[in-house]
Amino acid sequence: MFPASRSHGLPWRKSTRSASNGACVEVAKLPEAIYVRDSKDPSGPVLHFGHEAWRGLVRSIQAGEFGLPS
């Protein structure tokens, strides 16, 4: 996990499809990694993924591998 204290200056963005109730994540894309945090808890934990791991996660979600609603 990436230290939340170091995430303050990251270029965070939310999806334009974010729920209006705030139930979403924010993503920061940098050359070395992709960072992800809960938008309701910006000072909370931050996950980080290598670019290939991130692409694999996105492909798996798009393929319906996690049983998420479409």
N, C-alpha and C positions, 0 to 999 in steps of 0.2 A: 504494500500500500504506500502511496505517496503521502508525505506529511502534509496535513491540511494547512499548517502554518506557512508552507511554501506555495500554496495554490492561489494566494491572493491576487497576484499579478497575471495570472493566466487569462488568455482570451476566451472566456466562457461564452457559450451560446446555447440557446434552447431551440428545439425543433419548432417549426411553424405549426406543427400538428399537436403541440402540447395541450394537455387537458386544461380547461379553465380552472379546475380545482387545485392546480399546482402539482398534481401527481405526475412528475416528469423528471428527467435527468438533464443535466447540462454537460456539454462536451467541450473540451479544449484540445485542438489539434496543433501539435508542435512537431518539428522535424524528427525528434527522437522518440515520441510516443503520443498516444491518445489518452487523455485524462477524462475521467467521468465522475460526477458527483450528483447527489440528490439535491434538486433545486430548492427543496424546503429546508435543507440543512447545509448551507454553503460553508459553514465552518466545520462540518463533519468530515468523515473519511473520504478520501479520494482514491479511486482505483486508477491504475494505469496499465495500458496494453501496448505491446509492440504493434507496428502497423500491420504486419501479416496476421497476427492474432486477432486484431480488430476486424480486418476484412473477413476472416473466418467466422467470427461471431456474427457479423452482419449477414453473411451468406446463410448461416444456419438459421437465423431468425426469419429471413426472407423465405427459406425453404420450408418453414413451418415445423422445424425440428423440436421446438419447445412447447408446442400445443397452445401458443398464445392466440387470442382472438385476432382476427384480421381487421 
